């Protein structure tokens, strides 16, 4: 048994339902391409992560999708989304580790 998450908390439904059809088709294509033999959609989401589902559907992460604050590790920032990039670049890793020893 798996617990559900609201992937799309709010979407206005109007005929001919093109927005919903687009999301379903994107999820279906992702499932057909990435799923293992006999793997269910929920298992694929658990294996590849909820963030991958958001990328596939083109949806943005919303606060309503968070089950418990600070406990849902599926929302991550990419380097190009962070102004100025990461504070630690590959060349600075040794220096970073010296300053942040455990």
Secondary structure, 3 states (H helix, E strand, C coil): CCCCCCCCCCCCCCCCCHHHHHHHHHHHHHHHHHCCCCCCHHHHHHHHCHHHHHHHHCCCCCHHHCCCCCCCCCCCCCHHHCCCCCCCCHHHHHHHHHHCCC
